[in-house]
Amino acid sequence: MYSGSGFLAILDKTQGLAAFVALSLIIIIAVVLRLYRPQHSPPPAGKSTTNASKRAKKDENNPEKRIPSDFQAPTPTPYPDWSIRHTKPLPYRPFRYGPKYNVTMGLRAIHHDDWIELDNQFPKFHAEKARRIADRGEKCTKTAPEAYPAALELLEELARYLPARYPTLFRLTETGRLVNLWSGESFDMAERPLAEDPMAVCARLVQDDLAIMVEREDDGQYYLLAGSILLPGFWRLGDKFGMALSEIHSTGDVPQFREKLEAGMGKFFARLRPDELYARHNYFMQVDDGLGWSRSIGSEDAPEGSRGWGAVKEGDKPIEEVWFRSERQTLRRLPRTGAVVFTIRTYFHPMTEVAREDYVPGRLASAIRSWGPDVRRYKGLEKFERVLLEYLDEQHQKQVEQGLDLGKEDEMRRYPW
């Protein structure tokens, strides 16, 4: 790079003007060649990059040019040794040591193979979902007309993915029927219109809850316009349906959403490409064993504002009634419609079971003590603080006395495990 004085010195020479013109032409030609030369960099490992995804990168801030895309997720490899009897839920423990609790989106890129996680709790989740679809209908599963194409696209994506990833559970026939080999259910993928809401069909295929956010052209915001929210624990689809993404979080009193999350979330949605897949995690405590709905916070049909942690009258329930509830969420953009899909997989275990794992009680106790006042309120800490922290401290001390090497924790289990 030239300094200012060096450049003026060149102009002072007898043929300075000619040299300047020649130098300028060289620079211009170099810039033009740089801008228009073809790019040959290989795609990142684990990614599938098509012409459509390259266009998506170029036009990442212009949804009209990005969508539709001809990107198709790579066919996943079969889940190693998957069994509906023996494959245990993955032990996500997404909490970190204090003294500081950071409020972030916490997104990490994952491989397309890992989009949907199924395990030996599939029968339990499947039965609970079927019961709640029958009992509650559109209160839990609903698709707005403008989101119907996106819901169909999600169903098609699942029909391609599941038989390849879990071939002992699903099969796609030559006639286009998706068969659940365990339950005997059979779904006609070519039927139009479908016999039931496509989001209900999607819900029967996986253990996740599902939500579709659709961008509206008039304001560029994403709205919740399709969902099967059957196992939420603490919130209802009907309260959030039709809301913009920012409104969903602000009305849900998510701690520090406006200050730390809203701007970053908006940018992330604008830039998300069809060839990308991200995951994030969160965790809560629950003082009952309700997978679909936490009974302790009030009736699921109670008016808005009359349920929540304030409805839990009894504080300090016995540790046997405290459950650890964690969510693994994934986000991806559907290539044809451009809608963004959330999958929300719940992992739900008694605290007495989770706290037996090495390193978990000490780390969880430290994480809880790092919660600020807003997080404490949001997670209902006062309803279980004393009994839970006493129990975790006791279990941690037992592990240390039995020889647990605290210095090896990073070798044994790292976030989010």
C-alpha positions in Angstrom: 0.0 0.0 0.0 1.4 3.5 -1.0 1.8 6.2 1.6 0.6 9.7 0.7 4.1 11.3 0.6 5.5 8.5 -1.6 2.7 8.9 -4.1 3.3 12.6 -4.4 7.0 12.0 -4.9 6.2 10.0 -8.0 4.2 12.8 -9.4 7.1 15.2 -9.0 9.2 13.4 -11.5 9.5 14.5 -15.1 7.2 11.9 -16.4 5.0 11.7 -13.3 1.8 12.3 -15.1 2.3 9.5 -17.5 3.4 7.2 -14.7 0.3 8.1 -12.7 -2.1 7.4 -15.6 -0.4 4.1 -16.3 -0.5 3.1 -12.7 -4.2 4.0 -12.5 -5.0 1.9 -15.5 -3.2 -1.1 -14.0 -5.1 -0.7 -10.7 -8.5 -0.4 -12.6 -7.8 -3.5 -14.7 -6.7 -5.5 -11.6 -9.9 -4.5 -9.8 -12.1 -5.5 -12.7 -10.4 -8.9 -13.1 -10.8 -9.4 -9.3 -14.5 -8.7 -9.4 -15.3 -10.8 -12.4 -13.0 -13.8 -12.2 -14.8 -17.1 -11.5 -14.6 -18.4 -7.9 -13.3 -21.9 -7.5 -13.2 -22.3 -3.7 -14.5 -25.7 -2.6 -17.7 -25.8 -0.5 -17.2 -26.3 3.3 -17.0 -29.9 4.4 -20.4 -31.4 5.1 -22.3 -28.9 3.0 -24.0 -29.4 -0.4 -23.5 -26.4 -2.6 -25.6 -26.1 -5.8 -25.9 -23.3 -8.3 -29.0 -22.2 -6.4 -27.2 -22.0 -3.1 -24.5 -19.9 -4.7 -27.2 -17.5 -5.9 -28.5 -17.6 -2.3 -25.1 -16.5 -1.0 -24.9 -13.6 -3.5 -28.5 -12.5 -2.8 -28.7 -13.3 0.9 -30.4 -10.0 1.7 -32.9 -10.3 -1.1 -35.5 -13.0 -0.5 -37.1 -12.6 -3.9 -33.8 -13.5 -5.7 -33.0 -16.3 -3.2 -36.2 -18.2 -3.4 -37.2 -20.5 -4.9 -34.0 -22.5 -4.8 -33.2 -25.8 -6.4 -31.1 -26.8 -3.4 -32.0 -30.3 -2.1 -30.6 -31.5 1.2 -28.2 -34.5 0.7 -29.7 -37.9 1.4 -28.8 -38.7 5.0 -26.8 -41.7 6.0 -28.7 -44.2 8.2 -28.5 -43.6 11.9 -25.9 -46.1 13.2 -27.6 -49.1 14.8 -30.8 -47.2 15.4 -33.5 -49.2 17.4 -36.9 -48.2 18.6 -36.2 -50.3 21.7 -32.5 -49.6 22.5 -31.6 -46.2 21.1 -31.6 -43.9 24.2 -32.3 -40.2 24.1 -29.2 -38.1 23.6 -28.0 -36.6 26.9 -28.2 -32.9 26.2 -27.3 -30.9 29.3 -27.1 -27.3 27.9 -26.0 -25.3 30.9 -22.7 -23.8 31.8 -20.9 -22.9 34.9 -21.4 -19.4 36.5 -20.8 -16.9 37.7 -22.3 -15.2 34.5 -25.4 -16.3 32.7 -25.2 -15.1 29.1 -28.4 -14.5 27.1 -27.6 -15.3 23.5 -29.1 -17.1 20.5 -26.6 -19.9 21.0 -26.8 -21.1 17.4 -24.4 -23.7 16.1 -24.2 -25.2 12.6 -25.0 -28.9 12.3 -24.9 -31.5 9.5 -28.0 -32.2 7.5 -27.9 -35.8 8.7 -28.7 -34.6 12.2 -31.9 -32.7 11.4 -34.3 -35.0 13.2 -33.5 -37.1 16.3 -35.6 -40.1 17.1 -35.0 -42.6 20.0 -36.7 -45.3 22.1 -39.1 -42.7 23.5 -40.8 -42.5 20.1 -43.8 -44.7 21.1 -44.5 -42.5 24.2 -44.2 -39.2 22.2 -46.3 -40.6 19.3 -49.1 -41.7 21.6 -49.2 -38.4 23.5 -49.2 -36.5 20.2 -52.0 -38.6 18.8 -54.1 -38.1 22.0 -53.6 -34.4 22.0 -54.4 -34.1 18.2 -57.7 -35.9 18.9 -58.5 -34.0 22.0 -57.4 -30.5 21.2 -57.4 -30.3 17.3 -56.6 -26.8 16.0 -55.7 -25.5 19.5 -52.4 -27.4 19.0 -52.2 -28.0 15.2 -53.0 -25.4 12.6 -52.0 -24.1 9.2 -53.0 -20.7 7.7 -54.0 -20.8 4.0 -50.9 -18.7 3.0 -48.6 -21.2 4.8 -50.2 -24.4 3.3 -47.6 -24.7 0.5 -44.8 -24.4 3.1 -46.5 -27.1 5.3 -46.7 -29.4 2.3 -43.0 -28.7 1.5 -42.1 -29.6 5.1 -44.0 -32.9 4.8 -42.2 -33.7 1.5 -38.8 -33.0 3.2 -39.6 -35.3 6.0 -40.8 -38.0 3.6 -37.4 -37.9 1.9 -35.4 -37.7 5.0 -37.0 -40.2 7.4 -36.8 -43.4 5.4 -33.2 -42.7 4.6 -32.1 -41.8 8.1 -34.4 -44.3 10.0 -34.9 -47.2 7.5 -36.1 -49.6 10.2 -38.9 -47.2 11.1 -40.0 -45.7 7.8 -40.4 -46.8 4.2 -41.4 -44.8 1.2 -43.3 -47.1 -1.3 -43.1 -46.9 -5.1 -46.6 -45.5 -5.1 -45.7 -42.6 -2.9 -47.0 -43.8 0.5 -44.9 -43.1 3.6 -45.3 -46.1 5.9 -44.5 -46.2 9.7 -43.2 -49.8 10.1 -43.8 -49.7 13.9 -47.3 -48.2 14.1 -48.6 -49.4 10.7 -49.7 -45.9 9.7 -49.6 -45.1 6.0 -49.6 -41.6 4.6 -50.4 -40.8 0.9 -47.8 -38.2 0.0 -49.5 -37.5 -3.4 -53.0 -37.0 -2.0 -54.3 -33.4 -2.6 -55.9 -32.1 -0.5 -54.6 -34.2 2.4 -57.0 -36.0 4.6 -55.8 -33.9 7.5 -53.8 -30.8 8.2 -50.2 -31.4 6.8 -48.8 -30.2 10.1 -50.7 -32.9 11.9 -49.3 -35.5 9.5 -45.8 -34.1 10.2 -46.4 -34.3 13.9 -47.2 -38.0 13.8 -43.8 -38.7 12.1 -41.4 -37.2 14.6 -40.9 -36.5 18.3 -40.4 -32.8 17.7 -43.0 -30.0 17.8 -42.9 -28.0 14.5 -43.4 -24.4 13.7 -43.3 -22.6 10.3 -42.5 -18.9 10.0 -43.5 -17.2 6.7 -42.1 -13.9 5.6 -44.7 -11.3 4.5 -43.8 -9.0 1.6 -45.5 -5.9 3.1 -43.2 -5.6 6.1 -40.5 -8.3 5.6 -41.2 -9.8 9.0 -41.7 -13.5 9.7 -45.0 -14.7 11.1 -46.0 -18.0 12.8 -48.5 -19.3 10.3 -48.3 -23.1 10.7 -47.5 -25.3 13.6 -48.0 -28.5 15.5 -47.2 -27.5 19.0 -48.3 -30.6 20.9 -45.7 -31.0 23.7 -44.9 -27.4 24.7 -45.1 -27.7 28.4 -45.6 -23.9 29.1 -47.2 -22.2 26.0 -50.1 -22.5 23.6 -50.1 -22.3 19.8 -53.3 -20.3 19.9 -51.7 -17.5 21.9 -48.9 -17.0 19.4 -50.5 -18.0 16.0 -50.3 -15.2 13.5 -47.8 -13.2 15.5 -44.5 -11.8 14.1 -41.3 -13.4 15.4 -40.4 -10.4 17.6 -43.9 -10.2 19.1 -43.8 -13.9 20.0 -40.7 -13.4 22.1 -41.6 -10.0 23.6 -45.1 -11.2 24.7 -43.5 -14.3 26.2 -41.3 -12.1 28.4 -38.1 -13.7 27.2 -35.4 -12.2 29.3 -33.4 -9.4 27.6 -35.0 -10.1 24.2 -35.1 -6.5 23.1 -31.6 -5.7 24.3 -29.7 -8.7 23.3 -31.6 -10.9 20.9 -34.0 -9.1 18.6 -31.6 -7.4 16.2 -29.4 -10.5 15.8 -32.4 -12.7 15.3 -33.8 -10.5 12.5 -30.4 -10.5 10.7 -30.1 -14.3 11.1 -33.5 -14.9 9.5 -32.8 -12.5 6.6 -29.5 -14.3 5.9 -30.4 -17.9 6.5 -29.8 -20.0 3.3 -31.6 -23.2 2.3 -28.3 -25.1 2.4 -27.7 -24.2 6.1 -29.0 -26.0 9.2 -28.6 -24.7 12.8 -29.4 -25.9 16.2 -29.8 -24.3 19.6 -30.6 -25.5 23.1 -32.4 -24.3 26.2 -33.5 -25.8 29.5 -36.2 -25.4 32.2 -37.3 -27.1 35.4 -40.9 -28.4 35.8 -42.6 -29.4 39.0 -44.9 -32.1 37.5 -44.5 -34.9 35.0 -46.7 -33.6 32.2 -44.9 -34.0 28.9 -47.6 -32.2 26.9 -48.6 -29.6 29.4 -47.3 -28.6 32.8 -50.3 -29.0 35.0 -48.7 -27.1 37.9 -48.8 -23.8 36.1 -52.6 -23.9 35.7 -55.1 -25.3 33.2 -54.1 -25.3 29.6 -57.5 -23.7 28.8 -57.2 -21.0 31.4 -57.5 -17.4 30.2 -54.3 -15.7 29.2 -52.6 -14.2 32.3 -54.2 -16.6 34.7 -51.6 -19.3 34.3 -47.9 -19.4 34.7 -45.4 -19.8 37.5 -47.6 -17.6 39.7 -50.3 -20.3 39.7 -47.9 -22.7 41.4 -49.1 -22.2 45.0 -46.8 -24.7 46.6 -43.1 -23.8 46.8 -40.3 -26.3 47.4 -41.9 -29.4 46.1 -40.0 -32.7 46.9 -37.2 -33.4 44.6 -39.0 -36.4 43.2 -41.5 -33.9 41.6 -38.8 -31.8 39.9 -38.2 -32.6 36.3 -35.5 -31.4 33.9 -36.9 -30.2 30.6 -34.6 -29.4 27.8 -35.2 -28.5 24.1 -33.1 -29.0 21.1 -34.3 -26.6 18.3 -33.3 -26.6 14.7 -33.8 -23.9 12.1 -33.7 -24.3 8.3 -35.1 -22.5 5.3 -37.3 -24.5 3.0 -35.9 -24.1 -0.5 -39.1 -23.9 -2.6 -41.3 -21.6 -0.4 -38.6 -19.8 1.6 -40.4 -20.4 4.9 -38.3 -21.0 8.0 -38.9 -24.2 9.9 -38.4 -24.6 13.6 -38.2 -28.2 15.0 -38.5 -28.3 18.8 -37.5 -31.6 20.3 -38.2 -32.0 24.1 -36.0 -34.1 26.3 -37.8 -34.7 29.6 -36.3 -36.6 32.6 -36.7 -36.7 36.4 -34.1 -34.5 38.1 -33.1 -37.4 40.3 -32.1 -39.3 37.1 -30.2 -36.4 35.5 -28.3 -35.5 38.7 -26.7 -39.0 38.9 -24.6 -38.2 35.9 -21.0 -37.3 36.4 -20.3 -33.5 36.7 -24.0 -32.6 36.1 -25.1 -31.6 39.6 -22.2 -29.3 40.3 -22.4 -27.6 36.9 -26.2 -27.2 37.0 -26.1 -25.8 40.5 -23.5 -23.2 39.4 -25.6 -22.3 36.3 -28.8 -21.8 38.4 -26.9 -19.5 40.9 -25.8 -17.4 37.9 -29.3 -16.6 36.8 -30.2 -12.9 37.1 -33.5 -11.7 38.5 -35.3 -11.7 35.1 -34.2 -15.2 34.3 -35.1 -16.4 37.8 -38.6 -15.1 37.3 -38.9 -16.5 33.8 -37.8 -20.0 34.9 -39.9 -20.0 38.1 -36.9 -20.5 40.3 -38.6 -19.6 43.6 -40.9 -22.7 43.2 -38.0 -25.1 43.5 -34.8 -23.2 44.4 -34.2 -24.5 47.9 -35.0 -28.1 47.5 -33.2 -28.4 44.1 -30.0 -26.6 45.1 -29.7 -28.5 48.3 -30.1 -31.8 46.3 -27.6 -30.8 43.6 -25.0 -29.7 46.2 -25.4 -33.0 48.0 -25.0 -35.1 44.8 -22.0 -33.0 43.7 -20.3 -33.6 47.0 -20.9 -37.3 46.8 -19.3 -37.4 43.4 -16.3 -35.6 44.6 -15.9 -37.9 47.6 -16.2 -40.9 45.3 -13.1 -39.6 43.4 -14.6 -37.6 40.5 -11.8 -35.6 38.9 -13.2 -32.1 38.3 -10.1 -31.2 36.2 -11.1 -33.7 33.5 -14.7 -32.5 32.9 -13.8 -30.8 29.5 -12.4 -34.2 28.4 -15.4 -36.1 29.5 -18.4 -33.9 28.4 -18.5 -30.5 26.7 -21.4 -28.2 26.0 -24.1 -29.1 25.1 -23.6 -32.5 26.8 
